Amino acid sequence: MWVERARGVLKDHPEVTYTVETVCSVLRKGAVCWMAMAKDDAALETFEHGAVSLDGEAPAALVPAALL
């Protein structure tokens, strides 16, 4: 599991801030990454607490609780 978070501003609107978060994980047959661009904490929390299911595996937390 790999998680990276960066905060930034829009070039033309420096008053607007965003958080870009990338989550990558290794699967049985490869790897997968998700990326979110969140404007506020509520959007970031929705991304971090989402569940995913790939390759027929049981749904799992996109970001494990131990990493939060």
For each residue, the residues with C-beta under 8 A, 3 or more apart:
1: 23 24 25 63 64 67
2: 22 23 24 25
3: 21 22 23 24 63 67
4: 21 22
5: 19 20 21 22
6: 19 20 21
7: 17 18 19 20
8: 17 18 20
9: 13 14 15 16 17 18
10: 13 14 16 18
11: 14
12:
13: 9 10 16
14: 9 10 11
15: 9
16: 9 10 13 39
17: 7 8 9 39
18: 7 8 9 10 37 38 39
19: 5 6 7 37 38 44
20: 5 6 7 8 35 36 37 38
21: 3 4 5 6 35 36 38 44 47 48
22: 2 3 4 5 33 34 35
23: 1 2 3 33 34 35 62 63
24: 1 2 3 31 32 33 34
25: 1 2 31 32 33
26: 30 31
27: 30 31 32 54 55 57
28: 55 57
29: 55
30: 26 27
31: 24 25 26 27
32: 24 25 27 54
33: 22 23 24 25
34: 22 23 24 47 52 62
35: 20 21 22 23
36: 20 21 43 44 47
37: 18 19 20
38: 18 19 20 21 41 43 44 47
39: 16 17 18 43
40: 43 44
41: 38 44 45
42: 45 46
43: 36 38 39 40 46 47
44: 19 21 36 38 40 41 47 48
45: 41 42 48 49
46: 42 43 49 50
47: 21 34 36 38 43 44 50 62 63
48: 21 44 45 62 63 68
49: 45 46 61 62 63
50: 46 47 61 62
51: 59 60 61 62
52: 34 59 60 62
53: 56 57 58 59 60
54: 27 32 57
55: 27 28 29
56: 53
57: 27 28 53 54 60
58: 53
59: 51 52 53
60: 51 52 53 57 64
61: 49 50 51 64 65
62: 23 34 47 48 49 50 51 52
63: 1 3 23 47 48 49 67 68
64: 1 60 61 67 68
65: 61 68
66:
67: 1 3 63 64
68: 48 63 64 65
